[in-house]
Amino acid sequence: MIRQRVRTRTSPLALVGLALLTVLALALIWYGASVVLLAAKVSPATVNKSSGYRTAYHYFAGLDPADIDSHVRLIAGLAGFATFLACSYLAVKTVPLPHFARTQLTLNSDDRGVTTIQPRAIERVLEGAALGNDRVRDVAGRQEDEALTLSVGLGRASDAAETLRDVRERARAALTEHDLPVLPVNVTLTGFHQTKRRELE
């Protein structure tokens, strides 16, 4: 039987986000260690040499309203917004995206070798069989867990149920004709696609 598995796909940009997260974590650990050193009565001057916390504090404490003019506010706002967008984009890219894993299907195995079929081949067989019906306008096959699904678009609404039954029978006959495992075939109607020319009965 065909067993469909789900794998996760992660963007290479996730490594950039992981690197930034690592830098932030190291900075928090470093400054946390500085607080512990200060609590342990280590000289503030010594801790300041390694962390620069007092230098940064005195710099920001020395700012007055005249130093924050409109240009500074504009630059700070644009930089903050750009940082927000970049971090949000990297955060989205770190989310793993699940997708169906595709593997070769082993038809038989003996002393002379193994007969396999490519993952997309079964779906192509079903799609070709479905297009044998003149009322089918588009079709997409999907190999699912122990079943096969066909999403079918028809040219008109009349006789839709009969057409879907015919598509299913054509798909099952195609599996038998190509000596493929005869799995349950589910046919789903996705819509109707009108054509400009009149269909001839």
C-alpha positions as CSV (number, residue, x, y, z in Angstrom):
1,M,0.0,0.0,0.0
2,I,1.1,3.6,-0.6
3,R,1.8,5.4,2.6
4,Q,1.9,9.1,2.4
5,R,4.1,10.9,4.9
6,V,4.4,14.5,5.9
7,R,7.7,16.3,6.0
8,T,8.6,19.9,6.9
9,R,10.4,22.3,4.6
10,T,12.3,25.2,6.1
11,S,13.6,28.3,4.2
12,P,17.4,28.9,4.1
13,L,16.6,32.3,5.6
14,A,15.7,30.5,8.8
15,L,19.5,30.2,9.4
16,V,19.8,34.0,9.4
17,G,17.0,34.3,11.9
18,L,18.7,31.6,14.0
19,A,22.0,33.5,13.9
20,L,20.3,36.8,15.1
21,L,18.5,34.9,17.8
22,T,21.8,33.3,18.9
23,V,23.5,36.8,19.1
24,L,20.6,38.1,21.1
25,A,20.7,35.2,23.5
26,L,24.5,35.5,24.0
27,A,24.1,39.2,24.7
28,L,21.4,38.5,27.3
29,I,23.6,35.9,28.9
30,W,26.6,38.2,28.9
31,Y,24.8,41.1,30.6
32,G,23.1,38.7,33.0
33,A,26.5,37.5,34.0
34,S,27.5,41.2,34.4
35,V,24.7,41.7,36.9
36,V,25.8,38.6,38.8
37,L,29.3,40.0,39.0
38,L,28.0,43.3,40.3
39,A,26.0,41.5,42.9
40,A,29.1,39.6,43.9
41,K,30.8,43.0,44.7
42,V,33.1,42.9,41.7
43,S,34.5,46.4,40.8
44,P,32.0,48.3,38.6
45,A,34.9,49.7,36.6
46,T,36.0,46.1,35.8
47,V,32.5,45.1,34.7
48,N,32.2,48.2,32.7
49,K,35.3,47.4,30.7
50,S,33.8,44.1,29.5
51,S,30.2,45.2,29.1
52,G,30.2,49.0,28.7
53,Y,27.0,49.2,30.6
54,R,28.0,52.4,32.5
55,T,29.3,54.1,29.3
56,A,26.0,53.4,27.6
57,Y,24.0,54.6,30.6
58,H,25.9,57.9,30.9
59,Y,25.5,58.5,27.2
60,F,21.7,58.1,27.2
61,A,21.4,59.9,30.5
62,G,23.2,62.9,29.1
63,L,20.8,63.3,26.2
64,D,18.3,66.2,26.4
65,P,15.3,67.2,24.2
66,A,17.5,69.4,22.0
67,D,19.5,66.3,20.9
68,I,16.3,64.6,19.6
69,D,15.3,66.7,16.7
70,S,13.0,65.9,13.8
71,H,15.8,64.3,11.7
72,V,16.8,62.0,14.6
73,R,13.2,61.0,15.2
74,L,12.6,60.3,11.5
75,I,15.8,58.2,11.2
76,A,14.9,56.3,14.4
77,G,11.4,55.6,13.3
78,L,12.3,54.4,9.8
79,A,15.1,52.2,11.2
80,G,12.8,50.8,13.8
81,F,10.1,50.1,11.2
82,A,12.6,48.5,8.8
83,T,13.9,46.3,11.7
84,F,10.4,45.3,12.5
85,L,9.7,44.2,8.9
86,A,12.9,42.3,8.6
87,C,12.5,40.5,11.9
88,S,8.9,39.7,11.0
89,Y,9.9,38.3,7.6
90,L,12.6,36.2,9.2
91,A,10.2,34.9,11.8
92,V,7.7,33.8,9.2
93,K,10.5,32.0,7.3
94,T,11.5,30.1,10.4
95,V,8.1,28.4,10.5
96,P,8.4,24.9,9.0
97,L,6.0,24.3,6.1
98,P,4.5,20.7,6.0
99,H,4.2,19.0,2.6
100,F,3.5,15.5,1.4
101,A,6.6,13.5,1.0
102,R,6.9,11.7,-2.4
103,T,8.7,8.5,-2.6
104,Q,9.1,5.8,-5.3
105,L,6.5,3.0,-5.3
106,T,7.9,-0.5,-5.4
107,L,5.9,-2.7,-7.7
108,N,7.8,-5.9,-7.3
109,S,11.2,-7.2,-6.2
110,D,12.9,-10.4,-7.1
111,D,16.4,-11.8,-7.7
112,R,16.8,-9.9,-11.0
113,G,16.1,-6.5,-9.4
114,V,13.4,-4.1,-8.3
115,T,10.6,-2.6,-10.3
116,T,9.7,0.9,-9.1
117,I,7.5,3.7,-10.4
118,Q,8.2,7.4,-10.0
119,P,6.0,9.3,-7.5
120,R,4.2,11.4,-10.1
121,A,3.6,8.6,-12.6
122,I,0.5,7.2,-10.9
123,E,-1.1,10.6,-10.8
124,R,-0.3,11.2,-14.5
125,V,-2.0,7.9,-15.4
126,L,-5.1,9.0,-13.6
127,E,-5.1,12.4,-15.1
128,G,-4.7,11.0,-18.6
129,A,-7.6,8.6,-18.0
130,A,-9.8,11.4,-16.8
131,L,-9.1,13.6,-19.8
132,G,-10.4,10.7,-21.9
133,N,-13.8,12.0,-21.1
134,D,-14.7,14.9,-23.4
135,R,-16.5,16.8,-20.7
136,V,-13.5,17.1,-18.5
137,R,-11.7,20.5,-18.9
138,D,-9.0,20.2,-16.3
139,V,-7.9,17.6,-13.8
140,A,-5.3,17.3,-11.0
141,G,-4.3,14.0,-9.3
142,R,-3.0,13.5,-5.8
143,Q,-1.6,10.4,-4.2
144,E,-2.9,10.4,-0.6
145,D,-2.7,7.9,2.2
146,E,-3.9,4.6,0.8
147,A,-6.1,6.4,-1.8
148,L,-5.9,8.4,-4.9
149,T,-7.8,11.7,-5.4
150,L,-8.8,13.4,-8.7
151,S,-9.9,17.0,-8.7
152,V,-11.9,17.5,-11.8
153,G,-13.2,20.6,-13.6
154,L,-16.1,20.1,-16.1
155,G,-17.3,22.1,-19.0
156,R,-21.0,22.1,-18.0
157,A,-23.2,21.2,-15.1
158,S,-25.5,18.8,-16.8
159,D,-24.8,15.1,-16.2
160,A,-22.0,16.0,-13.7
161,A,-22.7,13.0,-11.5
162,E,-22.6,10.6,-14.5
163,T,-19.3,12.2,-15.7
164,L,-17.7,11.9,-12.3
165,R,-18.6,8.2,-12.1
166,D,-17.2,7.7,-15.6
167,V,-14.0,9.4,-14.6
168,R,-13.6,7.2,-11.6
169,E,-14.2,4.0,-13.7
170,R,-11.7,5.2,-16.3
171,A,-9.1,5.9,-13.5
172,R,-9.6,2.4,-12.0
173,A,-9.4,0.8,-15.4
174,A,-6.2,2.6,-16.1
175,L,-4.6,1.3,-12.9
176,T,-5.5,-2.2,-13.9
177,E,-4.3,-1.7,-17.5
178,H,-0.8,-0.5,-16.3
179,D,-0.5,-3.2,-13.6
180,L,-0.6,-0.6,-10.8
181,P,-2.1,-1.2,-7.3
182,V,-5.8,-0.7,-7.6
183,L,-6.4,1.8,-4.8
184,P,-9.6,3.6,-3.9
185,V,-10.1,6.5,-6.3
186,N,-11.9,9.6,-5.0
187,V,-13.2,12.1,-7.6
188,T,-14.0,15.7,-6.5
189,L,-15.7,18.3,-8.6
190,T,-13.8,21.6,-8.4
191,G,-15.9,23.7,-10.7
192,F,-17.3,24.4,-14.2
193,H,-15.3,26.0,-17.0
194,Q,-17.4,27.4,-19.8
195,T,-16.0,27.2,-23.3
196,K,-16.7,29.7,-26.1
197,R,-17.6,27.1,-28.7
198,R,-20.8,25.1,-28.5
199,E,-20.3,21.4,-27.6
200,L,-21.5,19.0,-30.2
201,E,-23.5,16.1,-28.8
